[in-house]
């Protein structure tokens, strides 16, 4: 049984031309741990838990310009029929330059013990004022390319909080609208629950019941109180994105969600603590007694701060055939024009069949028939 991410990702622009209703936090909320964050010794005696969370939030302020390669493996497990399990393998290059974003990825799929096959190529770019999107279906006979565009920044934000980007490494779950640290701090109910040893580090445990669910985080003082382990439970009344459970997605009704994750490796790069590797396991239960079980493994490589974007050919949409039709997502309701890709941008198709032209042709045929 496919997970909730499968349904959400198919609602992203051009996957059936459906608009994504579940758009997440912006890249500012997904920045990198800062090695210059407050030290473990700077906690006020009045409320050490709040100070701990504030330190963690300060740590999360990262570079405004970076490039990273992300490899994600998602096992869609079938606990009742293991042979029916499927796997997605996603290779993604992410470029961030202030407000500009560029996400280039290729998705592979595997069924059971069968071969790993290329499935989808996606490129999403936000240049500061315009969003462009290219998707090529590698499984179709024609290797069809679809293109979309809009002037809305939020049309790319959903990609940042999907599992394609390994967002949980940065403390953000695809099921929430903001990072976990922010959720605990805003709850006002966070409590210190002791310490535990995680790979030789004495990590502080904090826990809170929030409107989003029950959260238990282990924070590492040696990396600015960044998250090294987390457990999240969402049940009836808790928010999944912006809606309280239970909610209906596609043909299923979700009643609760359990998430366990851990960060396996963190590096210090250019004065930032960078989570480089992690694992997450998800169980999603539906009202018909079924369980969707997923295992996410993420590894980040080639992390660069202040990269040479030109050498990476970032922020340049490629491999779009000249003259291909473009689906304009934010067109006005009374806009009946057609659009194409020309000279690296979206333009009106002066020779295209607009609805007005089609109506004129139909009326002309009707008049000719009546005569």
C-alpha positions as CSV (number, residue, x, y, z in Angstrom):
1,X,0.0,0.0,0.0
2,X,1.5,3.3,-1.0
3,X,2.2,6.0,1.5
4,X,0.6,9.4,2.0
5,X,3.6,11.1,0.3
6,X,2.8,9.2,-2.9
7,X,-0.6,10.9,-3.0
8,X,0.7,14.3,-2.1
9,X,3.5,14.2,-4.6
10,X,1.0,13.4,-7.4
11,X,-0.8,16.5,-6.5
12,X,2.3,18.6,-7.3
13,X,1.9,20.7,-10.5
14,X,1.7,18.7,-13.7
15,X,1.2,15.4,-12.1
16,X,-2.3,15.2,-13.5
17,X,-2.2,19.0,-13.8
18,X,-3.5,19.1,-10.2
19,X,-2.5,21.9,-7.9
20,X,-0.6,21.0,-4.7
21,X,-2.8,21.7,-1.7
22,X,-0.2,20.7,0.9
23,X,2.6,23.3,0.5
24,X,5.1,23.4,3.2
25,X,7.6,25.7,4.9
26,X,9.9,27.9,2.9
27,X,13.6,27.3,2.6
28,X,14.3,29.8,5.4
29,X,12.8,27.3,7.8
30,X,15.1,24.5,6.5
31,X,18.4,26.1,6.9
32,X,21.6,24.6,8.3
33,X,22.8,24.3,11.9
34,X,25.1,27.1,12.8
35,X,28.3,26.2,14.5
36,X,28.4,29.7,16.1
37,X,25.2,29.1,18.0
38,X,24.9,29.6,21.7
39,X,27.0,27.1,23.7
40,X,25.4,24.6,26.1
41,X,26.6,26.7,29.1
42,X,24.5,29.8,28.2
43,X,21.1,28.6,29.6
44,X,19.3,31.0,31.9
45,X,18.4,29.4,35.2
46,X,14.8,30.7,34.9
47,X,13.8,28.4,32.0
48,X,16.5,26.1,30.7
49,X,14.1,24.2,28.4
50,X,13.1,27.4,26.6
51,X,16.7,28.5,26.3
52,X,17.7,25.1,24.9
53,X,15.0,25.4,22.2
54,X,16.1,28.9,21.4
55,X,19.7,27.7,21.1
56,X,18.5,25.1,18.7
57,X,16.6,27.6,16.6
58,X,19.6,29.9,16.5
59,X,21.7,26.9,15.4
60,X,19.2,26.3,12.5
61,X,20.1,29.6,10.9
62,X,22.4,28.5,8.0
63,X,24.0,29.8,4.9
64,X,21.9,31.7,2.3
65,X,24.0,30.2,-0.6
66,X,24.8,26.6,-1.0
67,X,24.7,23.5,-3.2
68,X,24.2,19.9,-2.1
69,X,23.6,16.5,-3.6
70,X,20.9,14.4,-1.9
71,X,20.4,10.6,-2.4
72,X,17.2,9.3,-0.9
73,X,15.9,5.7,-0.8
74,X,12.3,5.2,0.2
75,X,11.2,1.6,0.9
76,X,7.4,1.2,0.6
77,X,7.2,-1.9,2.8
78,X,4.4,-4.5,2.9
79,X,4.6,-6.2,6.3
80,X,2.0,-8.8,5.2
81,X,3.5,-9.5,1.8
82,X,7.2,-8.6,1.8
83,X,7.6,-9.6,-1.8
84,X,5.2,-6.8,-2.8
85,X,7.5,-4.1,-1.4
86,X,8.6,-1.3,-3.8
87,X,11.5,1.1,-3.6
88,X,12.1,4.6,-4.8
89,X,15.6,6.0,-5.3
90,X,15.9,9.7,-5.8
91,X,19.0,11.6,-6.8
92,X,18.6,15.3,-6.3
93,X,20.8,18.4,-6.8
94,X,19.6,21.3,-4.7
95,X,20.9,24.9,-5.3
96,X,19.9,27.7,-2.9
97,X,20.9,31.3,-3.7
98,X,19.1,33.6,-1.3
99,X,15.5,33.5,-2.5
100,X,16.4,31.6,-5.6
101,X,15.9,27.9,-5.7
102,X,16.8,25.2,-8.2
103,X,15.9,21.5,-7.7
104,X,17.0,18.9,-10.3
105,X,16.2,15.3,-9.6
106,X,15.9,11.9,-11.2
107,X,13.7,9.2,-9.6
108,X,14.2,5.4,-10.1
109,X,11.8,2.7,-9.0
110,X,12.2,-1.0,-8.1
111,X,9.5,-3.6,-7.5
112,X,10.4,-6.5,-5.2
113,X,13.8,-7.9,-6.3
114,X,13.3,-6.7,-9.9
115,X,15.6,-4.3,-11.7
116,X,16.0,-0.6,-10.8
117,X,14.5,1.4,-13.6
118,X,14.5,5.2,-14.3
119,X,11.1,6.6,-13.8
120,X,11.0,10.4,-13.7
121,X,13.2,13.5,-14.3
122,X,12.1,16.8,-12.7
123,X,13.5,20.3,-12.8
124,X,12.0,23.1,-10.7
125,X,13.4,26.6,-10.6
126,X,12.3,29.7,-8.7
127,X,14.3,32.7,-10.1
128,X,13.0,35.2,-7.5
129,X,9.9,36.2,-9.5
130,X,9.0,33.2,-11.7
131,X,8.6,29.5,-11.2
132,X,9.2,27.0,-14.0
133,X,8.8,23.3,-13.9
134,X,9.8,20.4,-16.3
135,X,8.8,16.8,-15.9
136,X,9.7,13.9,-18.2
137,X,8.1,10.5,-17.8
138,X,10.8,8.0,-18.6
139,X,8.4,5.0,-18.5
140,X,6.2,6.3,-21.3
141,X,6.9,5.2,-24.9
142,X,7.3,8.8,-26.1
143,X,9.3,10.0,-23.0
144,X,6.8,12.8,-22.8
145,X,7.9,16.2,-21.4
146,X,5.4,18.4,-19.6
147,X,6.2,22.0,-18.6
148,X,4.5,24.4,-16.2
149,X,5.1,27.9,-15.0
150,X,3.7,30.4,-12.5
151,X,4.5,33.6,-10.6
152,X,3.9,32.0,-7.2
153,X,6.8,31.1,-5.0
154,X,4.7,28.5,-3.1
155,X,4.5,26.3,-6.2
156,X,8.1,25.2,-5.5
157,X,8.0,25.1,-1.7
158,X,6.2,21.8,-1.6
159,X,9.3,20.1,-3.2
160,X,11.4,21.3,-0.2
161,X,9.3,19.6,2.3
162,X,8.7,16.4,0.4
163,X,10.8,13.3,1.2
164,X,12.6,13.8,-2.2
165,X,14.7,16.4,-0.5
166,X,15.4,14.4,2.7
167,X,13.9,17.3,4.7
168,X,13.9,15.4,8.0
169,X,17.7,15.8,8.1
170,X,17.0,19.5,8.7
171,X,14.4,18.9,11.4
172,X,11.3,19.3,9.2
173,X,8.7,16.6,8.7
174,X,6.8,16.5,5.5
175,X,3.7,16.1,7.6
176,X,4.2,19.5,9.4
177,X,4.1,23.1,8.3
178,X,7.1,24.2,10.3
179,X,10.2,22.6,11.9
180,X,9.9,20.4,14.9
181,X,11.9,22.7,17.2
182,X,9.5,25.6,16.4
183,X,6.5,23.3,17.1
184,X,7.9,22.5,20.6
185,X,8.8,26.1,21.4
186,X,5.4,27.4,20.3
187,X,3.6,24.7,22.3
188,X,4.5,26.2,25.7
189,X,4.3,22.7,27.2
190,X,7.8,21.4,26.5
191,X,9.5,19.5,29.4
192,X,13.0,18.3,30.0
193,X,13.0,14.4,30.3
194,X,16.6,13.7,31.1
195,X,19.6,12.6,29.0
196,X,20.6,9.7,26.8
197,X,23.9,8.6,25.2
198,X,23.7,8.7,21.4
199,X,27.0,7.6,19.8
200,X,29.0,9.0,22.7
201,X,27.2,12.3,23.0
202,X,25.1,13.1,26.1
203,X,21.9,14.4,24.4
204,X,19.1,16.2,26.2
205,X,15.6,14.8,25.8
206,X,12.6,17.3,25.5
207,X,9.0,16.3,25.1
208,X,5.7,18.1,24.5
209,X,2.1,17.5,23.6
210,X,1.3,20.0,20.8
211,X,-1.6,20.7,18.4
212,X,0.5,18.8,15.9
213,X,0.9,15.7,18.1
214,X,3.2,14.2,20.7
215,X,6.9,15.1,20.1
216,X,10.0,13.7,21.8
217,X,13.3,15.0,20.6
218,X,16.9,14.3,21.6
219,X,19.1,17.4,21.2
220,X,22.9,17.3,21.0
221,X,24.7,20.1,22.9
222,X,27.9,19.4,21.0
223,X,26.2,20.5,17.8
224,X,24.3,23.5,19.0
225,X,21.3,21.4,20.3
226,X,20.5,20.1,16.8
227,X,18.2,17.1,16.6
228,X,19.9,13.7,16.7
229,X,16.8,11.6,17.3
230,X,13.0,12.2,17.3
231,X,9.7,10.3,17.8
232,X,6.4,11.8,16.7
233,X,2.9,10.5,17.2
234,X,-0.1,12.1,15.5
235,X,-3.6,10.8,16.5
236,X,-7.2,12.0,16.5
237,X,-7.4,15.8,16.6
238,X,-3.7,16.3,15.9
239,X,-2.8,18.3,12.8
240,X,-1.4,16.7,9.7
241,X,-0.2,19.8,7.8
242,X,-3.1,22.2,8.6
243,X,-6.0,19.6,9.0
244,X,-6.8,17.7,12.2
245,X,-6.9,13.9,12.0
246,X,-8.6,11.9,10.7
247,X,-8.3,13.2,7.2
248,X,-9.1,11.8,3.8
249,X,-6.4,11.7,1.2
250,X,-7.3,10.2,-2.2
251,X,-9.4,7.1,-1.3
252,X,-8.0,6.5,2.2
253,X,-8.9,8.0,5.5
254,X,-5.8,8.5,7.8
255,X,-6.5,8.1,11.5
256,X,-2.9,8.2,13.0
257,X,0.8,8.5,12.0
258,X,3.9,7.4,13.8
259,X,7.4,8.7,12.9
260,X,10.8,7.7,14.3
261,X,14.0,9.2,13.0
262,X,17.7,9.5,13.8
263,X,20.6,11.5,12.4
264,X,23.5,9.1,11.9
265,X,26.2,11.5,10.8
266,X,26.9,15.3,11.1
267,X,29.8,17.2,9.8
268,X,31.1,20.7,10.4
269,X,31.4,22.5,7.1
270,X,32.3,26.2,6.7
271,X,31.3,26.9,10.4
272,X,28.0,25.1,10.1
273,X,26.9,21.8,11.5
274,X,25.5,19.8,8.5
275,X,23.4,16.7,9.0
276,X,24.7,14.4,6.3
277,X,23.0,11.1,6.9
278,X,19.8,9.9,8.6
279,X,17.1,7.3,8.7
280,X,13.3,7.7,9.2
281,X,10.6,5.1,9.6
282,X,6.9,6.0,9.2
283,X,3.7,4.0,9.9
284,X,0.4,5.4,8.7
285,X,-2.8,3.8,9.8
286,X,-6.1,4.1,8.0
287,X,-9.7,3.5,9.1
288,X,-10.0,0.2,7.2
289,X,-7.3,-1.4,9.4
290,X,-4.5,-1.1,6.9
291,X,-1.0,0.2,7.6
292,X,1.4,1.9,5.3
293,X,5.0,1.3,6.4
294,X,7.9,3.3,4.9
295,X,11.6,3.5,5.6
296,X,13.5,6.6,4.4
297,X,17.3,6.6,4.1
298,X,19.0,9.9,3.2
299,X,22.7,10.7,2.4
300,X,24.0,14.1,1.5
301,X,27.2,14.6,-0.4
302,X,29.1,17.4,-2.1
303,X,27.9,20.1,0.2
304,X,29.2,23.5,-0.9
305,X,28.8,26.9,0.8
306,X,28.9,29.9,-1.5
307,X,29.3,27.7,-4.7
308,X,30.0,28.8,-8.2
309,X,26.4,28.4,-9.5
310,X,27.5,29.1,-13.1
311,X,29.8,26.1,-13.1
312,X,26.9,23.9,-11.9
313,X,24.7,25.4,-14.7
314,X,22.2,26.2,-11.9
315,X,19.1,28.3,-12.4
316,X,19.0,27.6,-16.1
317,X,16.1,25.5,-17.3
318,X,17.4,22.9,-19.8
319,X,16.1,20.1,-22.1
320,X,12.9,21.8,-23.0
321,X,12.1,21.5,-26.7
322,X,11.5,24.8,-28.4
323,X,7.8,25.5,-29.0
324,X,6.5,22.9,-26.5
325,X,3.1,23.9,-24.9
326,X,3.3,25.2,-21.3
327,X,0.7,24.8,-18.6
328,X,0.4,28.3,-17.0
329,X,-0.7,27.5,-13.4
330,X,-1.6,31.1,-12.3
331,X,-3.5,32.2,-15.4
332,X,-6.5,34.4,-15.0
333,X,-9.9,32.6,-15.3
334,X,-10.7,34.7,-18.4
335,X,-7.3,34.0,-20.0
336,X,-8.0,31.7,-22.9
337,X,-4.6,32.1,-24.6
338,X,-2.1,29.3,-25.1
339,X,1.5,29.4,-24.1
340,X,4.7,27.9,-25.3
341,X,8.4,27.7,-24.3
342,X,10.5,29.9,-26.6
343,X,14.1,31.2,-26.2
344,X,14.3,30.0,-22.6
345,X,11.1,31.5,-21.3
346,X,7.3,31.2,-21.4
347,X,5.6,33.3,-24.1
348,X,2.2,33.6,-25.7
349,X,1.6,31.3,-28.6
350,X,0.4,33.7,-31.3
351,X,-0.3,30.8,-33.7
352,X,-1.9,28.6,-31.0
353,X,-5.5,27.4,-30.9
354,X,-7.0,29.6,-28.2
355,X,-10.5,28.9,-27.0
356,X,-11.7,32.0,-28.9
357,X,-10.3,30.7,-32.1
358,X,-11.8,27.2,-31.5
359,X,-15.2,28.9,-30.9
360,X,-14.9,30.9,-34.0
361,X,-14.1,27.7,-36.0
362,X,-17.1,25.9,-34.5
363,X,-19.4,28.8,-35.2
364,X,-18.1,29.0,-38.8
365,X,-18.8,25.3,-39.3
366,X,-22.3,25.7,-37.8
367,X,-23.1,28.6,-40.1
368,X,-21.8,26.7,-43.1
369,X,-24.0,23.7,-42.2
370,X,-27.1,25.8,-41.7
371,X,-26.7,27.3,-45.2
